[in-house]
């Protein structure tokens, strides 16, 4: 009873003090940044060597896209669970649980490689996907206390902090491979050892430091505003934040973005391996790709807030098209052209994810926001699973160039959808 009273008193303090809310907003961003640095390193392991590990264990590259499909399917289920845990309990509970589950999955992958057990590998990759889902869900935590004009920037701060870990992860492939071999573990399982440690640290950071919980404070403030109805303007602004059409638009943008990015990214290491590129080359290309996914975020967030969600969504489609063309036309032995193609691919994903995510936050209410966000991220994860799973089959029947061009043309489908939505959806521009 005493603990409950203290909690209610704490919430009341934030309700009565906008300055304290602003301070908690800044503190929340710092905590999310710390967790995302570790989470990014864990995320990079599966992206970089998951397909190569499966190829090695299965003896064929026909199903090399399966690992990405599995951990993105796992991330879909995890996104739903994390969203509901966050809504019912707190952001801290949902996000910490997701990161720790991802660590368990990474340990399972290492055990599968040791025992050469493909079924354990597949099961572990599903669980490992929880870390991937949490890494994306963390971007929402920074927006819980943000104003409308801060949301794009808040999302981008969470994403850009992932860059440090995500860029370092692929470049540690060689180091972790040698470490793994020194303890009699297959070299390709080495990055998953790093993932287990990184995801664990991300979960611990959130458990210890994400207090008070930003979602609980946001819900308390909104409920207070509704109960007292301070003004007609405030009441209308809260009502207008519940926008189902806006949610559909944001979800569509993110689904297409994830589908295209995963399809091309998944097959790039396999394509490079066919033409004699070593693990160091592959690690460099993927690390620059991941850096391009996250590093531009600070600028992208400002552009989303200043220029608007619609303009940046169109920019995403155009950038994806450029990435598909460059990847398709790249000489197979040209490392630098592949780097440019994958950097453009990452940039297109960045534009689409931040603009789409901001649309979701604009269109939801704190009382149901986390649950809605989790549901949308299920669709996003399933899109990634589809792209990763089908990419190997598409490339086996055609070529890397055809698959890349197909992804580019599909990206252009975002543009008419967005312009159609401008007539039916009220968005902040």
C-alpha positions as CSV (number, residue, x, y, z in Angstrom):
1,X,0.0,0.0,0.0
2,X,2.8,2.4,0.9
3,X,4.6,1.6,-2.4
4,X,1.5,2.3,-4.3
5,X,1.0,5.6,-2.5
6,X,4.6,6.6,-3.2
7,X,4.1,5.7,-6.9
8,X,1.0,7.8,-7.2
9,X,2.7,10.7,-5.4
10,X,5.6,10.5,-7.9
11,X,3.2,10.6,-10.9
12,X,1.4,13.6,-9.4
13,X,4.7,15.4,-9.1
14,X,5.2,15.0,-12.9
15,X,1.6,16.0,-13.6
16,X,2.2,19.2,-11.7
17,X,5.6,20.0,-13.1
18,X,6.3,20.4,-16.8
19,X,9.9,21.1,-16.0
20,X,10.2,17.7,-14.3
21,X,8.6,16.1,-17.4
22,X,11.2,17.7,-19.7
23,X,14.0,16.5,-17.4
24,X,12.6,13.0,-17.5
25,X,12.3,13.1,-21.2
26,X,16.0,14.0,-21.5
27,X,17.0,11.3,-19.0
28,X,14.9,8.7,-20.8
29,X,16.7,9.5,-24.1
30,X,20.1,9.0,-22.4
31,X,19.0,5.6,-21.0
32,X,17.7,4.5,-24.4
33,X,21.0,5.6,-26.0
34,X,23.0,3.4,-23.6
35,X,20.7,0.4,-24.2
36,X,20.7,0.9,-27.9
37,X,24.5,0.9,-28.1
38,X,24.6,-2.6,-26.6
39,X,21.5,-3.7,-28.5
40,X,23.0,-2.6,-31.9
41,X,26.0,-4.9,-31.3
42,X,23.8,-7.8,-30.6
43,X,21.6,-7.1,-33.6
44,X,24.5,-7.1,-36.0
45,X,25.6,-10.7,-35.4
46,X,22.5,-12.4,-36.9
47,X,22.4,-9.9,-39.8
48,X,26.1,-10.5,-40.7
49,X,26.7,-14.2,-40.3
50,X,23.3,-15.8,-39.8
51,X,23.0,-16.7,-43.5
52,X,26.7,-17.9,-43.6
53,X,26.2,-20.1,-40.6
54,X,23.1,-21.8,-42.1
55,X,24.9,-22.2,-45.4
56,X,27.8,-23.9,-43.6
57,X,25.5,-26.2,-41.6
58,X,23.1,-27.1,-44.4
59,X,25.7,-27.4,-47.1
60,X,23.7,-25.3,-49.6
61,X,22.8,-21.6,-50.1
62,X,19.3,-22.3,-51.4
63,X,17.9,-21.7,-47.9
64,X,20.5,-19.2,-46.8
65,X,17.7,-16.6,-46.4
66,X,16.0,-18.8,-43.8
67,X,18.0,-17.6,-40.7
68,X,16.9,-14.0,-41.4
69,X,13.4,-15.2,-42.0
70,X,13.4,-17.1,-38.7
71,X,14.8,-14.4,-36.5
72,X,12.5,-11.8,-38.1
73,X,9.5,-14.2,-37.5
74,X,10.7,-14.5,-33.9
75,X,10.9,-10.7,-33.7
76,X,7.3,-10.5,-35.0
77,X,6.0,-12.7,-32.1
78,X,8.3,-10.8,-29.6
79,X,7.1,-7.4,-30.9
80,X,3.5,-8.4,-30.0
81,X,4.5,-9.6,-26.6
82,X,6.7,-6.7,-25.8
83,X,4.0,-4.2,-26.8
84,X,1.5,-5.8,-24.5
85,X,3.9,-6.2,-21.6
86,X,4.8,-2.5,-22.0
87,X,1.2,-1.5,-22.2
88,X,0.2,-3.5,-19.1
89,X,3.2,-3.0,-16.9
90,X,5.8,-0.5,-18.2
91,X,8.3,0.2,-21.0
92,X,11.0,-1.1,-18.7
93,X,9.4,-4.5,-18.2
94,X,8.7,-5.0,-21.9
95,X,12.0,-3.9,-23.3
96,X,14.2,-5.6,-20.7
97,X,12.4,-8.9,-21.1
98,X,12.9,-8.7,-24.9
99,X,16.6,-8.0,-24.7
100,X,17.2,-10.8,-22.2
101,X,15.2,-13.3,-24.4
102,X,17.4,-12.3,-27.3
103,X,20.5,-13.1,-25.2
104,X,19.1,-16.6,-24.5
105,X,18.5,-17.1,-28.2
106,X,22.1,-16.1,-29.0
107,X,23.4,-18.6,-26.5
108,X,21.2,-21.2,-28.2
109,X,22.8,-20.5,-31.6
110,X,26.2,-21.0,-30.2
111,X,25.1,-24.4,-28.7
112,X,23.6,-25.3,-32.0
113,X,26.9,-24.6,-33.8
114,X,28.8,-26.7,-31.3
115,X,26.5,-29.7,-31.6
116,X,25.9,-29.2,-35.4
117,X,22.2,-29.3,-34.6
118,X,20.2,-27.5,-37.3
119,X,16.9,-27.8,-35.5
120,X,18.4,-26.1,-32.4
121,X,19.8,-23.4,-34.7
122,X,16.4,-22.7,-36.1
123,X,14.6,-22.6,-32.7
124,X,17.3,-20.4,-31.2
125,X,17.1,-18.0,-34.1
126,X,13.4,-17.6,-33.4
127,X,14.2,-16.6,-29.8
128,X,17.2,-14.5,-30.9
129,X,14.6,-12.4,-32.9
130,X,13.3,-11.0,-29.6
131,X,16.5,-8.9,-29.3
132,X,15.9,-7.6,-32.8
133,X,12.3,-6.7,-32.0
134,X,13.4,-5.0,-28.8
135,X,16.0,-3.0,-30.6
136,X,13.3,-1.5,-32.8
137,X,10.7,-1.2,-30.0
138,X,13.2,0.9,-28.0
139,X,12.8,3.8,-30.4
140,X,9.2,4.3,-29.1
141,X,10.4,4.8,-25.5
142,X,12.0,8.1,-26.4
143,X,8.7,9.5,-27.8
144,X,6.5,8.8,-24.8
145,X,7.2,12.3,-23.3
146,X,8.1,14.1,-26.5
147,X,6.0,16.9,-28.0
148,X,4.7,16.6,-31.6
149,X,7.7,18.7,-32.9
150,X,10.2,16.5,-31.0
151,X,9.0,13.1,-32.0
152,X,11.0,12.6,-35.2
153,X,14.2,13.8,-33.4
154,X,13.5,11.5,-30.4
155,X,13.1,8.5,-32.6
156,X,16.3,9.4,-34.5
157,X,18.3,9.8,-31.3
158,X,17.3,6.2,-30.3
159,X,18.2,4.9,-33.8
160,X,21.5,6.8,-34.2
161,X,22.8,5.4,-30.9
162,X,22.4,1.9,-32.3
163,X,25.0,2.8,-34.9
164,X,27.9,2.5,-32.5
165,X,27.2,-1.1,-31.6
166,X,25.9,-2.0,-35.0
167,X,28.9,-0.7,-36.8
168,X,31.4,-2.3,-34.4
169,X,29.6,-5.7,-34.5
170,X,30.3,-6.8,-38.1
171,X,33.9,-5.5,-37.9
172,X,34.5,-7.8,-34.9
173,X,33.6,-10.9,-36.9
174,X,37.3,-11.8,-37.3
175,X,38.1,-11.1,-33.7
176,X,35.1,-13.0,-32.4
177,X,35.8,-15.8,-34.8
178,X,39.3,-16.3,-33.5
179,X,38.1,-16.1,-29.9
180,X,35.4,-18.7,-30.6
181,X,38.0,-21.0,-32.2
182,X,40.3,-20.5,-29.2
183,X,37.5,-22.0,-27.0
184,X,36.7,-24.7,-29.5
185,X,33.5,-23.1,-30.9
186,X,33.0,-22.7,-34.7
187,X,34.2,-19.3,-35.9
188,X,30.9,-18.3,-37.4
189,X,29.3,-18.7,-34.0
190,X,31.7,-16.1,-32.5
191,X,29.5,-13.1,-33.2
192,X,26.6,-14.7,-31.4
193,X,28.8,-14.9,-28.2
194,X,29.1,-11.1,-28.6
195,X,25.3,-10.9,-29.1
196,X,24.5,-12.8,-25.9
197,X,26.7,-10.4,-23.9
198,X,25.5,-7.3,-25.6
199,X,21.7,-8.1,-25.3
200,X,22.2,-8.9,-21.7
201,X,23.9,-5.6,-21.0
202,X,21.1,-3.7,-22.8
203,X,18.4,-5.4,-20.7
204,X,20.3,-4.7,-17.4
205,X,20.7,-1.0,-18.3
206,X,16.9,-0.7,-18.8
207,X,16.1,-2.6,-15.6
208,X,18.3,-0.3,-13.5
209,X,18.0,3.1,-15.1
210,X,14.6,3.4,-16.9
211,X,12.9,4.8,-13.8
212,X,10.4,6.5,-13.6
213,X,8.9,4.7,-16.6
214,X,8.2,7.2,-19.4
215,X,5.1,5.4,-20.6
216,X,3.5,5.4,-17.2
217,X,4.2,9.1,-16.7
218,X,2.8,9.9,-20.1
219,X,-0.4,7.9,-19.4
220,X,-0.9,9.6,-16.1
221,X,-0.5,13.1,-17.6
222,X,-2.9,12.3,-20.4
223,X,-5.5,10.8,-18.0
224,X,-5.2,14.0,-15.9
225,X,-5.8,16.2,-18.9
226,X,-8.9,14.2,-19.9
227,X,-10.3,14.1,-16.4
228,X,-10.0,17.8,-15.9
229,X,-10.5,18.9,-19.5
230,X,-8.5,22.0,-19.0
231,X,-9.7,23.5,-22.3
232,X,-11.6,22.5,-25.5
233,X,-8.4,22.8,-27.5
234,X,-6.6,20.2,-25.3
235,X,-9.6,17.8,-25.5
236,X,-9.7,18.1,-29.3
237,X,-5.9,17.6,-29.6
238,X,-6.1,14.4,-27.6
239,X,-9.0,13.1,-29.6
240,X,-7.3,13.9,-32.9
241,X,-4.3,11.9,-31.9
242,X,-6.3,8.7,-32.3
243,X,-6.2,8.3,-36.1
244,X,-6.6,4.8,-37.5
245,X,-5.9,5.9,-41.1
246,X,-2.6,7.5,-39.9
247,X,-1.7,4.2,-38.3
248,X,-2.4,2.3,-41.6
249,X,-0.2,4.8,-43.5
250,X,2.7,4.6,-41.1
251,X,2.4,0.8,-41.1
252,X,2.4,0.6,-44.9
253,X,5.5,2.7,-45.2
254,X,7.4,0.6,-42.6
255,X,6.3,-2.7,-44.0
256,X,7.5,-1.9,-47.5
257,X,10.7,-0.4,-46.1
258,X,11.5,-3.6,-44.1
259,X,10.6,-6.0,-46.9
260,X,12.9,-4.4,-49.5
261,X,15.8,-3.8,-47.2
262,X,15.9,-7.4,-45.8
263,X,15.6,-9.0,-49.2
264,X,18.6,-7.2,-50.7
265,X,20.7,-7.2,-47.5
266,X,20.2,-10.9,-46.8
267,X,21.5,-12.0,-50.1
268,X,24.4,-9.6,-50.4
269,X,26.9,-11.7,-48.3
270,X,25.9,-14.8,-50.3
271,X,26.4,-12.9,-53.6
272,X,29.8,-11.6,-52.5
273,X,30.9,-15.1,-51.3
274,X,30.2,-16.4,-54.8
275,X,32.6,-14.0,-56.3
276,X,35.5,-14.5,-53.9
277,X,35.0,-11.8,-51.4
278,X,36.3,-12.8,-47.9
279,X,34.6,-12.4,-44.5
280,X,36.5,-9.1,-44.0
281,X,35.0,-7.6,-47.2
282,X,31.5,-8.9,-46.3
283,X,31.8,-7.4,-42.7
284,X,32.9,-4.1,-44.1
285,X,30.0,-3.9,-46.6
286,X,27.4,-4.9,-44.0
287,X,28.8,-2.6,-41.3
288,X,28.6,0.4,-43.6
289,X,25.1,-0.6,-44.6
290,X,24.1,-0.8,-40.9
291,X,25.8,2.5,-40.2
292,X,23.8,4.1,-43.1
293,X,20.6,2.6,-41.5
294,X,21.2,4.4,-38.2
295,X,23.9,7.1,-38.4
296,X,21.9,9.6,-40.5
297,X,19.1,9.4,-38.0
298,X,19.8,12.7,-36.2
299,X,19.5,14.6,-39.5
300,X,16.6,12.5,-40.7
301,X,14.7,13.2,-37.4
302,X,15.1,16.9,-37.8
303,X,14.0,16.7,-41.4
304,X,10.9,14.7,-40.5
305,X,10.0,17.3,-37.9
306,X,10.7,20.3,-40.1
307,X,9.8,19.1,-43.7
308,X,7.1,16.6,-42.7
309,X,6.5,12.9,-42.7
310,X,5.2,12.8,-46.3
311,X,8.2,14.4,-47.9
312,X,10.6,12.0,-46.1
313,X,8.5,9.0,-47.1
314,X,8.8,10.0,-50.8
315,X,12.6,10.4,-50.3
316,X,12.7,6.9,-48.9
317,X,11.2,5.4,-52.1
318,X,13.5,7.3,-54.4
319,X,16.6,6.3,-52.4
320,X,15.6,2.7,-52.4
321,X,15.2,2.8,-56.2
322,X,18.7,4.3,-56.5
323,X,20.1,1.5,-54.3
324,X,18.4,-1.2,-56.4
325,X,19.9,0.2,-59.6
326,X,23.4,0.5,-58.2
327,X,23.3,-3.0,-56.7
328,X,22.0,-4.5,-60.0
329,X,24.7,-2.7,-62.1
330,X,27.6,-3.2,-59.7
331,X,30.4,-5.4,-61.1
332,X,30.6,-8.6,-59.1
333,X,34.2,-8.0,-58.0
334,X,33.7,-4.3,-57.2
335,X,33.7,-3.9,-53.4
336,X,33.3,-0.1,-53.5
337,X,30.2,-0.1,-55.7
338,X,28.6,-2.7,-53.5
339,X,29.4,-0.4,-50.5
340,X,27.6,2.5,-52.2
341,X,24.6,0.3,-53.1
342,X,24.2,-1.0,-49.5
343,X,24.8,2.4,-48.0
344,X,21.9,3.8,-50.2
345,X,19.8,0.8,-49.1
346,X,20.4,1.6,-45.4
347,X,19.6,5.3,-46.0
348,X,16.3,4.5,-47.7
349,X,15.4,2.3,-44.8
350,X,16.3,5.1,-42.4
351,X,14.1,7.6,-44.1
352,X,11.2,5.2,-44.3
353,X,11.4,3.9,-40.7
354,X,11.6,7.3,-39.0
355,X,8.9,8.9,-41.1
356,X,6.6,5.8,-40.6
357,X,7.3,5.5,-36.9
358,X,6.5,9.2,-36.4
359,X,3.2,8.7,-38.2
360,X,2.4,5.9,-35.8
361,X,3.2,8.0,-32.7
362,X,1.2,11.0,-34.1
363,X,-1.8,8.7,-34.7
364,X,-2.0,7.0,-31.3
365,X,-3.0,7.7,-27.7
366,X,-0.9,6.8,-24.6
367,X,-3.7,4.6,-23.3
368,X,-3.2,2.2,-26.2
369,X,0.0,3.4,-27.8
370,X,2.4,0.6,-26.8
371,X,0.0,-2.1,-27.8
372,X,-0.6,-0.5,-31.2
373,X,3.1,0.0,-31.7
374,X,3.7,-3.7,-30.9
375,X,1.1,-4.8,-33.4
376,X,2.5,-2.6,-36.1
377,X,6.0,-4.0,-35.5
378,X,4.6,-7.5,-35.9
379,X,3.7,-6.6,-39.5
380,X,7.1,-4.9,-40.0
381,X,8.9,-8.0,-38.7
382,X,6.8,-10.3,-40.9
383,X,7.7,-8.2,-43.9
384,X,11.3,-8.6,-43.0
385,X,10.8,-12.4,-42.7
386,X,9.1,-12.5,-46.1
387,X,11.9,-10.5,-47.7
388,X,14.6,-12.6,-46.1
389,X,12.9,-15.9,-46.7
390,X,12.0,-15.3,-50.4
391,X,15.3,-13.6,-51.3
392,X,17.2,-16.9,-51.6
393,X,14.6,-18.5,-53.8
394,X,14.3,-15.4,-56.0
395,X,18.1,-15.2,-56.5
396,X,18.3,-18.9,-57.1
397,X,15.8,-18.6,-59.9
398,X,17.1,-15.4,-61.4
399,X,20.0,-13.3,-60.1
400,X,21.1,-10.8,-57.5
401,X,20.7,-8.0,-60.1
402,X,17.1,-8.9,-60.9
403,X,16.2,-9.2,-57.2
404,X,17.8,-5.7,-56.5
405,X,15.9,-4.0,-59.3
406,X,12.7,-5.7,-58.2
407,X,13.2,-4.2,-54.7
408,X,13.8,-0.8,-56.2
409,X,10.7,-0.8,-58.3
410,X,8.6,-2.0,-55.3
411,X,9.9,0.9,-53.3
412,X,8.3,3.3,-55.8
413,X,4.9,1.9,-54.8
414,X,5.2,4.0,-51.6
415,X,4.9,7.2,-53.5
416,X,1.4,6.8,-54.9
417,X,0.2,5.4,-51.6
418,X,1.5,8.4,-49.8
419,X,0.0,10.9,-52.2
420,X,-3.3,9.1,-52.0
421,X,-3.2,9.3,-48.2
422,X,-2.6,13.0,-48.2
423,X,-6.3,13.3,-49.3
424,X,-7.6,11.1,-46.6
425,X,-5.2,11.3,-43.6
426,X,-4.4,14.4,-41.5
427,X,-0.7,14.3,-40.8
428,X,1.8,16.8,-39.4
429,X,3.7,18.4,-42.2
